[in-house]
Amino acid sequence: MDALRSSPLWQDYAERFPTLLPKIQKIPEYEFDPERFADLTVPTLLLTGTEGPQWGRETTEAFDDALPNSRVVTFDGHGHAAMLTATDRFIDEVLAFVREVNDTCESLGT
């Protein structure tokens, strides 16, 4: 939070996202418990970038390990906002995942 407050973007964040900032402050209090996700079998696409923060890649790996039906796609050369910096690939990956899940559901009759 200190880094965010000292950022030139702070005022813009405070005005545009008034409900987000209190949630960001609670992040350090969160305790990740992988067991909470063991029964979550819904297909899950996890996206990460090689240029993103280390904690982001570690979090993605932890969720991938915890979720029994997840897939990780790594955007080489991109950071946290690949949906903005690699828009076409981002869209292609998400649509391919949705199509695959949809096809699987149809083949199972669900």
Buried (B, 14 or more C-beta within 10 A) or exposed (E): EEEEEEEEEBEEBEEEEEEEBEEEEEEEEEEEEEEEBEEEEEBBBBBBBEBBEEEBBEBBEEBBEBBEEBBBBBBEEBBBEBBEBBEEBBEEBBEEBEEEBEEEEEEEEE
